[in-house]
Amino acid sequence: MMRVLFLGDSPKAIPSCDRLFQMQKLEWEMHPSLGLISNILPPHPALHAVAILATIIRNHGFEVDVLEGAMHARQRKKLCEYLAKQPDVVCISTTFILHADQIKPLIAIVRERVPQCKIILGGPGLLDRSDLREWGDYCVLGEGEECIVPLLRAIEGGQENISIPGVWYRAKNGHIVENPPAISMVMDSLPLPDWSLLKRIPDEYFSIATQRGCRWRCVYCTYPHNEGYKLRYRSIPNLLDEIRANYDKFGIRKYIISDSTFNHPQDRCTEFLEQAAKLSLPLEFWAYARVDMMTPRMAEAMVCAGVKCLFFGLESGDDRILSKMKKGFTTEQIRKGIRMLDGTGILRLGSWIVGFPGETMETVQNTQNFIIEVNCELNAIQLFSLLDSAAVGQRKESFHVKGSHVEWQHDTMSSTDAAWHLEAVLSACLRNRVSVHNSGDLMRFQTIGWSFHRAHDFLRTVQLLFSVEAGLLPEPADWNRKKSEVSAAFEEIKKLSALHPFYQTGI
């Protein structure tokens, strides 16, 4: 029986290049919770795609092991234990891989310890960064559910010429073979994921997809390239069946909805929420949403269904930049959508970009002022990233931009300039007590059983202490008490993290 090892990656595992290292250092200095998260807490929420693919592989008669966070230093011993089982194939996800330097050490370990195995790379990283493909024997471009089993069968049979849709590989003569795109599956035909294949605890967040594709045309985003513009839906009964089965079999009740835009179409989203509430389960949801798609009925349904946090791609506080990005909404629509959630208890996470082509000191200042005005409970503020598979990356000349990823130059700004502007925006947010944390911060606290609101309160306190120590805010009257509370919380986090299956030795 062929043995397959599935390795999941981990965000921010390894600084990937000088610019990324500088940006990570800046983030950690201006946003100290990131250092805590990366060094102590278990990794990102359990990924639906990893669980689905591992389930499909297992259901077709292959022996499969799954190791998440394979590049994490604390997983090195466990990685070596899995490789000692001499897998025939090692599948590596590139969901969080931003640069080839991140994956090289992992590939080197696999090649050294299991030189005869074949390496299959998959995930959106291969579409965004074509240079990553060189590090695998085979690559799956696009959705892998239909092609992974035929590819494993071909490898098992020693087949040299492979014509499976979605598969990229280098032939023995050195020529690159890139087959036509993978066939998109009917969403309801996907098997229910066997979450027992991943070492997780029930009371954390697990990902679930209600649809694939994205109809919007945001030019900086890679979602349409990865999943297409056409929306493909799972039926609501199919979704409810999975949620009920996960609760009955695994005790799972918390979900991150991985759709690019969960609340569109509006009627479908609202119907799903209302039906989920009728399950009478203690459900919780986190989702990506469009701020201009919010309706009062939807907001009410979200509260009843257990939605705890919404991630809004707001991106800019300047209408000219929003127009250039083709966001499809204005700053006034942002205000309206954000205010619609006032009093609901749902945390609003605003995502913001600094440095998009056309950005100037004035537009950055407008965004800074707008972030402070809107004052979402959480804000993720990052440097513009020029991705090759996004529309702006494919039409660089029309946007007057050169470079790639986080090294770029356009008519009005360079990535170096933008980094300085980003630091100024972050400092202004700290001075105005605007919470600056990304979704990963909040999600990873769920792995130790903390609620969103407890994690949010803790991160705000950490930010306050940092802001005082950096001279951005005056020392509060209860300074010593807050420091003691944070120290005690750190000890609790370390203790609970050490108990998570992710860090347990042995396989």
N, C-alpha and C positions, 0 to 999 in steps of 0.2 A: 504494500500500500504506500502510495506517495505521501511523504510528510511535508506539510506546508507550514511555514512560520510567517505570521502576519505581524508586521511591526508598524505601530502607529507613531507618528512624530509628536513633538511637543513644542509649543510656541516659545520663542525666546530662549531656546535651549543653548545655542551657541552663537556669539556675535558673528555675523556672516561677512562683513567687509568693513573697511575703515569707517565709511560714512555711517553704516548701520551701528557699528560699535559706538561711534560718537553720539548718535541719536539715542541709543540705549542708555549711555552714561548720562546724557542730558535728562532723559525721562526719569532715571532713578534718582538723580539729584533733585529735580523739581517735583518728583512724584514718588516719594520714598516707599510707598506701599508696594511698588513693583518689585523692589529688591526682596521684600518679605515674601511676596507671593511666589516668586521664582525660586527662592532658596528653601522654602519650608513646605508650602502646601502641595498636595497632589495636583496633577495636571488638569487640563481643560475637561469639561463634561464629556461623558461617554458619547462617541460619535456614532450616529445612526448608520452611516455608510460602512464603517469598519465592521459593525455588528452584522449588517446585512450580508456583506461579502463573505465574512467568515462563516456565516450560517449557510450560505449557498455552497461554499466549498465543502463544508462538512456534510451537507445533505447529499452531495454527489459522491460520497464514498472516500473522500480524502481525509487524512488525519490532519487536524489543524490546531495550532496554538496561536494565541494572540498576546502580544506584549505591547502595551501602550507606553508612550513617553520613552521610546527606545533610546533616544539620544540624551536623556537626562542622566547626569553623572551618577545619581543614586540608583539608577537602573542597570548600571554596568555589570554587576555581579549576576543579576537575573538574566541579562542578555546573554552572557557567556554560558550560563546553565542551559538556556534554550538552544544555543548553537551547538552545545556538546551533544545534543540529540541528533545531530547531523541531518538537518532538514534538506530535502531535495530541492525545494524552491523557497526563497525568501521574498515575500511581497512587502514593499515599503510604501507607505502613504506619504504624499508630499503636500498635504493640506496646508501645513504651516511653514513649508520650506520657502525661503525668500531668495536664497543664493546657493550656488553649488558648494561653497565652502562649508555650509551647514551639514550637508549630507556626506561629504567625503570621509570624515572619520568613521561614520557608521558603516559605509561601504567597505572601508579598509578592514574593519574588524570582521565583517562577514566573510570577505575574501580570504583573510588570513586563517580563520578558524574552520571555514567550510569551503575550501577552494573549488570543489566540484559542483556546488549548488548553482542554480540559475537565479538571477535577481530580476524581479518584476517590479517596476515602478508604476505608480498610479496616483491619481489625484489632480486637482486643478493647478498645482505648481508646475506640472509639465506643459500646460497650455500657456501659462504666463511666462515661463522661463525655459525656452527650448534647449538651452545648454545643459539643463539637468538630465536630459534624456541620455546623454553620453555615458552616464554612470550606471545604467541598467543594461541587462542583456535584452530585456523586452520592456516596452512601455505600453500602458493602456491609456489612450488619449480619449478623454470624455468619460461617459458612464461605463462602468465595468461589469454590471450585473450579467449582461448577455454574453460577454466575451471571455470572462475569467475562466470558466470551466473548459470551453474548447481550447483555450491557450494552454491550460494545465495538461489536458489530454495530449495536445501536440508535443509538449515538452516530454511528457511521460513516454510517448511513442518514438521519440528521437526525430520528429519531423523537422526537416530543414526549411522547406518553403511553406510559409504560413500566410494564408489569405483571409484571416479573420478580421472582420470590420473592427476598427478602433485600435488595432495592434501595430506598434512601431517596433522595428528591430533592425539590427545590423547583420546582414547576411555574411556567410563565410568569406565571400569575395571582397568584403569591406563595404559593399554598397548598402545604403540606407533603404529600407523598405517601409513605406508608410501606407498602410491600407486605408480604404475609405472610412469615414467616421462610423463610430459604433452606432448600432441600432438602439433607439430610445425605447425603453420598456413601457408597457402599460402599467401605470402606477399601482393599480390594485393587484397586479400579478406578483408583486414582490412578496417574498415570504416574511412572516413575522420574525423579527430578529431574536436570536437566542442570546439574551444578555448574560447568561451564565458563562459564555466564552470570554467575557471581559471581567477582570477582577475589580468589582465595584461594590459599594454598599447601597442598599435600596433608597436611603434617604438623601440622595444627591440628585443632580439633574442629569437626565438622559435626553439625547436629541431625538426629534421626530420630524418628519417632513410631511406636509399636507399637499404640497405641489412642487413642481420644478418649472424653471423658466422664469423670465422677467420681461414684461412688456414695456418697461421704461427705457429711456435712451440716455441715461446719465453717462457722459462721455469718458469719465475717469474709471468706470467700474468694469469688472471682468465677468460679472454674472451672466450677461447675455451671451458672451463668447463661450462660457463654460456650459451653460444649460440651454441656450437658445432663447429667442424672443417669445416663442409659442408656449403658452401655459399648459401644463399637463397636470391634471388634478387626481388626487385620490378621492374616492367617494367618501362621504361623511360616515356612512355605516362601517366602511372598512377601517377608518380612523378610530371610531369608537370601539370596534372589535379589538384593535391593537391595544388601546388604552386599558380596556377591561382585562384583556389577557395578561398584559404586563403587571397589572395590579394583583390579579389572582395568583400568578405564577411566581413573580419576583418581588412583589411589594412595591413596585415602582409607581410613583404618583407625581413626580416633578419632571417637567419637560422644558427643554429649549427648542422652540419651533424654528427649524433651520431654513424655512422659506425665505426667499429674497424679500418678499413683501407679503406678510401674513394677512394683512387686513384688506387685500384686494384679490378678487372682487368683494365689495363690501357686504352684499347680501349673503354670500357663501360664508364669509368669515363670521358674521353675526349668527347665522344658523348653526355653524359648528359650535360656537361658544355656548349657545343656548342648549344645544343637545348634550354637550359635555357636562353642563351644570346638572342636567337631569340624571346623570349617572350616579349622583349622590356619593361621589368619592372625594377624598380630601386632596383635590388636584391643585397643582400650581403650574403656571406657565410663564415663560420668558419668550419674547418674540421680536423680530425685526418688523417695523411697520412704517407706512407712509403717513406723515403728519397731516397731509391734506386729505387723506381718506377717512379720517376719524369722523364718527357721527355720534350724537348723544345716545342713540339706542345701542350702538356698538360698545361705547364706553361702559354703559350699564351692564351689558352682557359680559364684558371682560371682568368686571368686579365679581359678578355672580359665578363665573367659571373658575376664578382663581388666578387671573393674570396678575403677576407681581411686578413685572418690569417690562417696558417697551424701549427698544433701541430705535431711535429715529436718525436717519442720515440727513441731518440738517445742513451741514457742510460750510455754509457761509452766512454772514449777516449783512451781505451786500447784494442787492438785487441784480446788479450787473454781472457779478460772478456767478450767481445762481443761474442766470440766463445763459452764460457761456458754458456752464456745466450741463445745461439742458435738464435741470432738476424738475421743471414742470410745476414749480410753485414759487411763491414770493415770501418775503419776510412777514408780511401781514398774515398770510395763510399759516405760517409757522406759529405766530402768536396765537391765532385762533385755535389751532389743533392742540397746542400745549395747554392752553387755558381750559380746554374741554375736559382735561383730566384732573383739574383742581379738585381737591377734596375726595378723590377716589381711593387714595392710598397707593396707587400704582406709581412706582418709581419711573421717572422719565430720564432716559440716557440720550443725550444729544451728542452726535458725532460731528466733528468739525475738521476742516482741512485748511492748512495754511500753505500758500504758494502756487495755487493753480494758475495756468497761463492767463495773463491779464491782471494778476494780483499786483497791487501796489501797496505802499505804506498806508495810503488812505483806506483802501478796501480792507486791509488787515485790521486797522483801527476800528472800522465799522463792525467787523466781525467780533473783535474783542468787546466792544461796547454792547453788542447784541447778546453775546453769551452772558454777560453780566446782567443785562436787562431780563432776558428770558429765564435765567437761573434754574435750569433743569437740576434735578437732584443729583445727577451725575453728568459729567462731560468728558468725552474722549477727544483730545485735540492732538492732531498729528500732522506731520509734514506730508505734502502732496507726493504721491508715488507714481512715477511714470511707467505704467505697465504695458508691455508690448501688445498684449491681447485686448486692451481697452481701446475704445475708439480714438482717444487722444494719442495713444501709442502707435496706432495704425495710420494716423494722419498727422504726423508730427509737423510736416511743412505747413499745413493749413493752420495749425495752432502756434507756429513759430517757436517750436521747442526742440531742443536737442538733448541727447543723453538717454538714460534709462534708469528706472527704479528710483532711488533717492539721490542720484547724481544727475542733475539736469540744469539747463539754462534756457530761459525764454526772454522775450523782448523786455520785460519789466522786472525780472527778478531771477536770481540764481538759487540753487538749493542751499548754498551757504548763507545767502541773505535770509532766506526763509527760515533757516534754523535759528538765526538771531531773533527774527520776528516771533517765532514760536516760543522762544524762551521769554520774551517780553509779555506775550499773551498769557502764558502760564503764570508768570509773576503777578500780573494784574488780577488774574482770577484768585490767586492765593490771598492777595491783599484785600479782596472784596468778599472773601469767605465763600467763593463759588467752588463747589465740590468738583475736583478734577481726578477722575478715576475712569478706567476703561471697563468694558464689560467683563473682560477676563478676570479682573480683580474680584468683582462681585461673584462671578460664577464659581470661582475656585474655592470660595469659602463654603459653598454648598457641599463640597466633598467632605467636610468635617461636621456637617449638620447645622451650621449656622443659617439663620434666616437671612433673607435679603436685607431686611431693615436693621438687624443686628450688625451685619457686615458693613452696611452703609454708615451706621453711627460710629463704628470703630474706625473706619477709614477716614471719616471726617475728623475724628479726634486726632488721629495720627497726622493728618494734614495740618491741623491747627498747631500741634506741637512743633512740627517742622517749620511752619510759617513764623512762629515766635522765635525759634532758634536762629532762623535766617534773617531776623530783623524786619520781617514784613508786617508783623502784627505785634501789638503790645502784649505783655504777659497777663493772662487772665487771673482773677482773684483766686480761683481754685486750681492753679497751676500744678501744685504738688499732688493734689488728688488725681488730676487727669494723668499725670505721669505714672502714678502708681497703678491706675486702672489699665493703662496701656501695657505696662510691664507684666501685670497679671494676665492680661489677654494674650500676650506673646507666649507666655508659658503654657497657657491652655491650648493655643494653636499648635505649638510644637508637640505637645502630648497627644492631641487628637490626630494630628497628621501622622505621627509615628505608628498609630494603630490602624491606619488605612491599609487595605490589601495591596495598594500600589507599592508600599514600602516593605511589605513582608518578604522575608527571605524564603527560598524554596519554591518549587514549582509543582 
